[in-house]
Amino acid sequence: MPTLYSFKDYDKYFCLKVSFGLWLVILFLLRPYILIVSSFRMGRGGGGASGAGGLKDLVYPDHLSIFLAILATIPVLVFVYAWTRRKPGAADFVRKVWQNGMFILIIAAALNIVIVFVPLLIGVIHKVHMVGWVQVGLSILVTVYLLRSQRNKDAFDDFPEEVAGKT
């Protein structure tokens, strides 16, 4: 029987590691936090408020959009928390979150699509800009990647077993 993954693809608990592609997905879904943190750092670091603040304003044209984007990343933060606690003896909550990780990330990608159109629907903006359409396209690609990647499915199915004799 051929092996699908090499030895380096497993962590110290002999569970399949998160793939590089999945890390890119997580970074994409956490971009509101990354933009906010970078805008604070550039504003104080001498880069001026127009540096990352301008980028934040390009990606999220109004305060409602950035607020909704931050709310949409909550499922991703819960997933990242579960990843950090993925070890023998983990709480049932962590195990459930990890095993439903693909669904959680797909929900976050869908929320990213919704937040592009909410300001348009309530009249805060009058058209979706090119950056919004790019976000929609990337969110759709993220969803397709999550659904089609066997590596991700295998990683979400893999959770460290309890160590015998430990209490």
C-alpha positions in Angstrom: 0.0 0.0 0.0 1.6 3.3 -1.0 1.9 6.1 1.5 0.4 9.4 0.7 2.5 11.5 3.1 6.1 11.5 4.1 7.4 11.4 7.7 8.0 15.1 7.8 4.2 15.7 7.1 3.4 14.5 10.7 3.8 16.3 14.0 5.2 15.0 17.3 1.9 13.3 18.1 2.0 11.5 14.7 -0.9 13.5 13.3 -0.9 15.1 9.9 0.3 18.7 10.0 -1.6 21.6 8.5 -0.6 22.1 4.9 1.1 25.2 3.6 -2.0 25.9 1.5 -4.2 25.8 4.6 -1.9 28.3 6.3 -2.4 30.6 3.3 -6.1 30.2 3.7 -5.9 31.1 7.4 -3.8 34.2 6.6 -6.3 35.3 4.0 -9.2 34.8 6.3 -7.4 36.7 9.1 -6.5 39.7 6.9 -8.7 42.2 8.8 -6.6 41.7 11.9 -3.4 41.8 9.9 -4.4 45.0 8.2 -5.5 46.6 11.5 -2.3 45.6 13.3 -0.1 46.8 10.4 -2.0 50.1 10.2 -1.3 50.7 13.9 2.4 49.8 13.5 2.9 51.9 10.4 1.0 54.9 11.9 3.3 54.9 15.0 6.5 53.7 13.2 7.0 56.8 11.2 5.3 55.3 8.1 2.4 57.7 8.4 -1.2 56.9 8.6 -1.4 56.8 4.8 0.7 53.6 4.6 -1.2 50.6 5.9 -4.2 52.8 6.8 -4.6 53.5 3.1 -4.4 49.8 2.4 -7.0 49.1 5.0 -9.3 51.8 3.5 -8.8 50.2 0.0 -9.8 46.8 1.2 -12.5 47.9 3.6 -13.9 51.2 2.3 -16.0 52.0 5.4 -16.1 51.2 9.1 -19.0 48.8 8.8 -17.0 46.7 6.4 -14.0 46.4 8.7 -16.3 45.7 11.7 -18.1 42.9 9.7 -14.8 41.5 8.6 -13.6 41.3 12.1 -16.7 39.5 13.1 -16.3 37.1 10.2 -12.9 36.1 11.4 -14.1 34.8 14.8 -14.6 31.3 13.5 -11.1 31.3 12.2 -9.8 32.4 15.6 -11.7 29.5 17.2 -10.1 27.2 14.6 -6.6 28.5 15.3 -7.2 28.1 19.1 -8.2 24.4 18.4 -5.0 23.9 16.4 -2.9 25.2 19.2 -4.6 22.8 21.6 -4.5 19.8 19.3 -2.7 17.2 21.5 -3.5 14.2 23.6 -5.9 15.0 26.4 -7.4 17.9 24.7 -10.9 19.0 25.6 -13.9 17.7 23.7 -14.6 21.2 22.5 -11.1 21.3 20.8 -11.6 17.9 19.2 -15.1 19.0 17.8 -13.7 22.3 16.5 -10.8 20.5 14.8 -12.9 17.8 13.3 -15.3 20.5 11.9 -12.4 22.7 10.8 -13.2 22.5 7.1 -16.8 23.5 7.7 -15.7 26.4 10.0 -13.3 27.8 7.4 -15.8 27.5 4.6 -18.3 29.4 6.8 -15.6 32.1 7.3 -15.0 32.2 3.5 -18.8 32.6 2.9 -19.0 35.4 5.5 -16.2 37.1 3.6 -18.3 37.1 0.5 -21.3 38.4 2.4 -19.4 41.3 3.9 -18.4 42.6 0.5 -22.1 43.0 -0.4 -23.7 44.1 2.9 -22.6 47.8 2.6 -24.0 47.9 -0.9 -27.3 46.4 0.2 -27.8 48.9 3.0 -26.7 51.9 0.9 -23.4 52.7 2.6 -21.5 52.3 -0.8 -22.9 52.5 -4.3 -20.9 49.9 -6.1 -18.5 47.0 -5.3 -15.0 48.0 -6.2 -12.4 45.8 -7.9 -10.8 44.9 -4.5 -14.2 43.6 -3.3 -14.6 41.5 -6.4 -11.1 40.1 -5.8 -12.1 39.2 -2.2 -15.2 37.4 -3.6 -13.1 35.5 -6.1 -10.5 34.5 -3.5 -13.1 33.4 -1.1 -14.6 31.2 -3.7 -11.2 29.8 -4.5 -10.6 29.1 -0.8 -13.9 27.2 -0.6 -13.0 25.1 -3.7 -9.6 24.4 -2.3 -10.9 23.3 1.1 -13.5 21.0 -0.5 -11.1 19.4 -3.0 -7.9 19.0 -0.9 -7.6 15.4 0.3 -4.7 16.5 2.5 -6.9 18.9 4.4 -9.6 16.3 4.8 -7.1 13.8 6.2 -5.6 16.5 8.6 -9.1 17.3 9.9 -9.8 13.6 10.5 -6.5 13.1 12.3 -6.4 14.0 16.0 -3.9 12.7 18.6 -5.0 9.6 20.5 -5.1 9.5 24.3 -1.9 8.2 25.8 -2.6 4.9 27.7 -1.9 5.0 31.4 -2.1 8.8 31.7 -4.7 10.4 33.9 
